Amino acid sequence: MSGVYYVRVYPGADTINFHDPRSQTRIIRPPVAELTAENTDQVVVRVTNGTLLMFPSYLEHSVDTNMSAEERISISFNIMFSSFAEQLSKPLW
């Protein structure tokens, strides 16, 4: 799991983008006149001070350029549960 905790954010630096993890959708995507919630390949989440987001580590994400005059302060991290190796089979490679 991955996570990010937002200590301090300001308007213009208060979003995180999550991208569609299915890479093949970009190949067969038809042209669109306007992006909507139904046809976009990303979700933009607005955050506030004290927001904690947790998401699967494989989920591509990004942030836009800080357009605020203030610093955005966030703490990002990854976690793995102690019993993870015992619960799943070993990789085949």
Buried (B, 14 or more C-beta within 10 A) or exposed (E): EBBBBBEEBBEBBBBBEBBBEEEEEEEEEEEEEEEEEEEEEEEEEEBEEEBEBEBEEEEEBEBEEBEEEEEBEBEEEEEEEEEEEEEEEEEEE
